[in-house]
Amino acid sequence: MPDWRLEPLTADRVPALAACHIATWRESYDTLVPAHVLAGFDLDRSILTWERRRTEGTHRIPVALAGDELIGFAAASPHELDALYVRPAWHGTGVADALITEAAPASPCTLWVFAGYPRAHAFYRRHGFADTGVHRVDPFTLLPEQLWRRAPR
């Protein structure tokens, strides 16, 4: 049995999710996203955003916990994976696999991923996703992104 577990996001865990979101961006994208963008995250604004998503009920938002520490989370609407973040110390442990399965169990499913992030590309390929050839510039980071899709199973 793993030393972590998945639970649905509850109101009391929203601040921890927001802090995890910011920390994972800073840890995972430190060589990809400009430093001024990473420094610009606002915890209070992030808390409001995640609480709104939680209360709207339009997203499945499982969180991964090790004891009481929130170590990762995912967020998906019915056909799009909007977020999947796991603290780097937990990479390779199965946490991300469990989160994507819980958040986005149905196919087809799409997601946007940074074009220059091969680690994520390999992960999503393992989960049946492929680049659609549709690209855009992310409005927050101004980095190129690719639209990936998981075909119906």
C-alpha positions as CSV (number, residue, x, y, z in Angstrom):
1,M,0.0,0.0,0.0
2,P,1.4,3.4,-0.9
3,D,2.2,6.0,1.7
4,W,-0.1,8.5,0.1
5,R,-3.8,8.6,-0.7
6,L,-6.3,10.4,-2.9
7,E,-9.3,12.3,-1.6
8,P,-11.7,14.8,-3.2
9,L,-10.8,18.5,-2.7
10,T,-12.6,19.9,0.4
11,A,-12.8,23.6,1.4
12,D,-10.3,23.2,4.2
13,R,-7.7,22.0,1.7
14,V,-8.0,24.7,-0.9
15,P,-5.2,26.9,0.6
16,A,-2.9,23.9,0.6
17,L,-3.8,23.1,-3.0
18,A,-3.1,26.7,-4.0
19,A,0.3,26.6,-2.3
20,C,1.1,23.3,-3.9
21,H,0.1,24.7,-7.3
22,I,2.5,27.6,-6.9
23,A,5.3,25.5,-5.5
24,T,5.1,22.9,-8.3
25,W,5.2,25.6,-11.0
26,R,8.3,27.1,-9.4
27,E,9.9,23.6,-8.9
28,S,9.0,22.1,-12.2
29,Y,9.2,25.0,-14.6
30,D,12.2,26.9,-13.2
31,T,14.2,26.4,-16.4
32,L,11.2,26.8,-18.7
33,V,9.1,29.7,-17.4
34,P,10.7,33.2,-17.0
35,A,11.6,33.9,-13.3
36,H,9.4,37.1,-13.2
37,V,6.4,35.0,-14.2
38,L,7.1,32.4,-11.4
39,A,7.7,35.2,-8.9
40,G,4.3,36.8,-9.8
41,F,2.1,34.2,-8.3
42,D,-0.3,35.4,-5.7
43,L,-1.4,32.9,-3.1
44,D,-4.6,34.7,-2.1
45,R,-5.7,35.0,-5.8
46,S,-4.9,31.3,-6.3
47,I,-7.0,30.3,-3.3
48,L,-10.0,32.3,-4.7
49,T,-9.5,30.6,-8.1
50,W,-9.4,27.1,-6.7
51,E,-12.3,27.7,-4.3
52,R,-14.4,28.9,-7.2
53,R,-13.6,25.8,-9.3
54,R,-14.4,23.6,-6.3
55,T,-17.7,25.2,-5.6
56,E,-18.8,25.5,-9.2
57,G,-18.8,21.7,-9.4
58,T,-17.7,21.6,-13.0
59,H,-14.3,20.0,-12.3
60,R,-13.2,16.7,-10.7
61,I,-10.4,17.8,-8.3
62,P,-8.7,14.9,-6.5
63,V,-5.8,15.7,-4.2
64,A,-3.0,13.5,-3.2
65,L,-2.0,13.5,0.5
66,A,0.9,12.1,2.4
67,G,-0.3,12.2,5.9
68,D,-1.8,15.7,6.1
69,E,0.6,17.2,3.4
70,L,-1.0,17.9,0.0
71,I,1.6,16.6,-2.5
72,G,-0.3,16.8,-5.7
73,F,-3.6,17.4,-7.4
74,A,-5.5,17.2,-10.7
75,A,-8.4,19.1,-12.1
76,A,-10.5,18.0,-15.1
77,S,-13.8,19.1,-16.6
78,P,-15.7,16.3,-18.4
79,H,-13.4,16.3,-21.5
80,E,-10.4,18.3,-20.6
81,L,-7.6,17.8,-18.1
82,D,-6.9,21.4,-16.9
83,A,-4.2,20.7,-14.3
84,L,-2.0,17.9,-13.0
85,Y,0.7,18.8,-10.6
86,V,2.8,16.6,-8.2
87,R,5.6,17.8,-6.0
88,P,9.0,16.7,-7.5
89,A,9.8,14.5,-4.5
90,W,6.8,12.3,-5.4
91,H,7.6,12.0,-9.2
92,G,7.8,8.4,-10.2
93,T,5.8,7.1,-7.3
94,G,2.5,6.6,-9.1
95,V,0.8,9.7,-7.6
96,A,0.4,11.4,-11.0
97,D,-0.9,8.1,-12.6
98,A,-3.5,7.8,-9.9
99,L,-4.5,11.5,-10.1
100,I,-5.0,11.5,-13.9
101,T,-7.0,8.3,-13.7
102,E,-9.2,9.8,-10.9
103,A,-9.6,13.2,-12.5
104,A,-10.0,12.2,-16.2
105,P,-11.2,8.6,-16.4
106,A,-13.2,9.1,-19.6
107,S,-12.1,9.4,-23.2
108,P,-11.8,11.4,-25.3
109,C,-9.9,13.9,-23.3
110,T,-7.7,16.9,-24.2
111,L,-5.0,18.9,-22.4
112,W,-2.6,21.7,-23.2
113,V,1.0,21.1,-22.4
114,F,4.1,23.3,-22.9
115,A,5.8,22.5,-26.2
116,G,9.3,22.5,-24.5
117,Y,8.5,20.1,-21.7
118,P,9.5,16.5,-22.8
119,R,9.0,15.0,-19.3
120,A,5.3,15.8,-19.5
121,H,5.2,14.6,-23.1
122,A,6.5,11.2,-22.1
123,F,4.0,11.0,-19.2
124,Y,1.0,11.9,-21.3
125,R,2.1,9.5,-24.1
126,R,2.0,6.7,-21.5
127,H,-1.6,7.7,-20.7
128,G,-2.7,7.5,-24.4
129,F,-2.4,11.2,-25.3
130,A,-0.8,12.4,-28.6
131,D,-0.1,15.9,-30.0
132,T,-2.9,17.0,-32.3
133,G,-0.7,19.5,-34.2
134,V,-2.7,22.4,-32.8
135,H,-0.5,25.0,-31.1
136,R,-1.0,28.3,-29.3
137,V,0.8,30.7,-27.1
138,D,-0.1,30.4,-23.5
139,P,-1.4,33.9,-22.4
140,F,0.1,33.7,-18.9
141,T,3.7,32.6,-19.8
142,L,3.8,33.6,-23.5
143,L,5.3,30.1,-24.1
144,P,4.2,27.8,-26.9
145,E,1.8,25.1,-26.0
146,Q,0.5,22.0,-27.8
147,L,-3.0,20.5,-27.7
148,W,-2.9,16.8,-26.9
149,R,-5.8,14.4,-27.1
150,R,-6.5,10.9,-25.7
151,A,-8.6,8.9,-28.2
152,P,-11.7,7.0,-27.1
153,R,-10.9,3.7,-25.5
